[in-house]
Amino acid sequence: MSKPVSYHRLPVPDFTPYDVAVAALEFLGDQWKALPGPWAMTGHLHGWDNTPFTILAQPTGELIVRNDQLGDALPLPVEPTDDLTTVARAVADVIGRLY
């Protein structure tokens, strides 16, 4: 039997979901805008057609991107130890699949 996973011991990145949203603008284009959620605990992206997306962390530490208009969401294929640029690039890739 394996040991249970302790989510209290996971590495914590030094950036917020809002920081990720701002960094993702570089990969999404100049017709996108980023807005912070409360306490920057979520990041919100709005596309050229005003489609809203939210970047948020699950209680397990997994980051997801949600298309708020459709309700669809996908996890980001990233680790807490990945740098901001890697996470931002993953956001842009996932948003392409959520449209």
C-alpha positions, 0 to 999 in steps of 0.5 A: 500500500502506498503512502497518502499524498500530502498536499501540504508538502507540494512546492508552491510557485511564486506567481498567482493565477493572475500573473499567469493570465498576464503572462499568457497575453504574450502567446494569445495576441494583442486582442486579449485582456487579463483581469485579476480575480479577488486577491489575484486567486484567479486570473481572467482572460477575455478574448477578442470576441469577449469570451471569458476564461478563468485560470484557477487552482483546484484544492489539489493544486492542479491548475485548470482553465475554464471557458466561462461561457460554455462551462468546459474546463481542462487541466493544465499539463504543468507542474508546480515547479514549472516556470511562469513562461511554461505555464503561460504557454500551456494556458494559450494551448489549452484555450485553443482547445476550449474555444 
